Amino acid sequence: MKLIALLLSLSCATSAYAFPDGDAKAGQRLFEQFQCNTCHINMYGGDGSAIFTCPNSKVHNADELIAQIGRCGGNVDKAFSAREKQDIAAYLNRYYHLK
């Protein structure tokens, strides 16, 4: 159990590297609150996470991820604030590993 907690804390720390103002835990709450994976599941099936690792990913750097989160906000009728985008990006960076 301690190992799992350590790995999760390291994951959050690593995720925030490209997004120093982001809070990955807050980003996860927003991602779940707005059910962001609903659209991803419709597009890619499974749990929707394949959207983050597909070979034709539209995201290659931190700025592109922030921009994509802004566009995706329209799918959930939410104009994410700059802080919310940083938080969600910090959470999603566990897939992208952006620096």
N, C-alpha and C positions, 0 to 999 in steps of 0.2 A: 504494500500500500504506500509506503514511504517512497519507493522507487517511482511509482506512478505519479505521485504528487510532485516529485522532483522533475520528472520528465515534462509534466504539464507546465510547471513554472519556467523551465528552460525554453519550452516551446513558445510561451508567451513572450519571454524576454527576447528571443530570436526574432519573433514576428514583428516586434515593435522596432527593430533595428532600422528599417527603412522609413518607419513612421514614428519618430521619437515623441511626437505629441499625441500618439494614439494609444488607447487603452483596449487591448485585445478582448478583455472580459466584457467591457461595455459594448464593444463591437459585436461580440457573439450574442449578447442580449438583443441588440437592435436587429441583427440578422434573423434571429428567431422570432422576435416580435412582429416583424414585417413579413415573415414567412418567405424570405427570399428564395429558398430552395424550391418553392412551388413552381416557379418558372423554369428553373434549372432542371427539375425532374421532368417537366413536360418536354424539354428540349433534348435531354440526354438519358432519361430513364434512371433507374437505380435510385440512389440517394441524391442525385443531382451534382455530386462533387466532381464528376468527370468534366464538367464545364471548365474547371480550373486547370486541368492538366491536358486538355485536348491539344493535339499538335498545331492546330490553327488558332491558338489562343490569340486574342486581340491585345493581351496585356504583356508587355515586355519590360516595363519599368514602373517606378512608383507613380509618376505623373499619369501614365495610362490607366493604372488601377484606380486612382482617384477619379479620373474622368469617367471611367466605366461605371463606378458606383453611382456617380451623379446621373448617368443615363438610366441605370437600372432603377433609380429612385422613382422615375416616371412610371415604371411598371407596378409600383405599389402605392402610387399617388402620394409620394412623400418627397419633398425637396429637402434632402439631407443637408444639415449645416456643415460647415468646414470641419468642425470638431467631430461630428458624427461620421463624416467620410474618413477622417483619420482613424477613428476607432474601428470602423468596419474594415478598413484596409489593414490595420494591424492584426485583426482577427484573420482575415483571408490570406495574409502573407504566410500563413503556415503551409499553404499550397504553393505559393509562388517563390518564396525564399528570396525576395528582392532585397537589395542592400542599399 
